[in-house]
Each structure stands twice: as structure tokens, then as C-alpha cells.
Amino acid sequence: QVQLVESGGGLVQPGGSLRLSCAASISGFSIYTMAWYRQAPGKDRELVASITSDGNTNYTDSVKGRFTISRDNAKNTVYLLMNSLKSEDTAVYYCNARLHIQRVDVKYAYWGQGTQVTVSS
């Protein structure tokens, strides 16, 4: 059974830092694209950052230069380092794993349960 377990959320002051972790129990973790999404109250879930199996990264504009996504395939874990946090970063952060096997057009997508990040003084 696939599980994604996030950790590292909490309360932090503006300007502070947090590192989120997502431990994945997925066979073949290294070939999955991993991503972090977030959802603030009353808003849609949005993609924050993603990292492909090749290590290519992508960020939403609002976090560029402040957040860094990385992965450790030996530990089946993806991280999100968040620096210079702002109040608008407050949200529940979700880990996502996705895989598209193009030759047979089969897609897999898994979600974690989410971890709360609150940025407030």
C-alpha cells in the first residue's frame, strides 16, 4: 500500500524557515515526479514545487528564490526547504507523487495527508 507521510510543519515567525519532509513507501520511488502542493483556507490547492526523476525542478512564481525542493532516492524522501517565510505561505502543504507510463498510457498519483504551516508573529 502506497503511503506518503509529511512532517516538519508548524508555527514560524515571518522571515523564518522550515523544512518539510515527505517519506514515501513507493516501489520505484526514483522514477516518480514528486511535488509539493498547498491549500490555504478558502483557496484552491496550488502547485508549489516539483522535481522530476531527472532532478529538474519547477516552482510557482511566489516562492522562487525562497523555497527549494530536493529528493533523496536512497531514502525515498522528498524535501521542501522554505526560507524567508511570509504570512501568505500559511497553508496545509501536501506531498504528491505522480507517474505516467506513456507506452501504456497508465497514470499513478498519490497524496499525503498534509501538514500545516502557519506563518505568524
Disulfide bonds with the S-S distance in Angstrom:
Cys22-Cys95 2.10
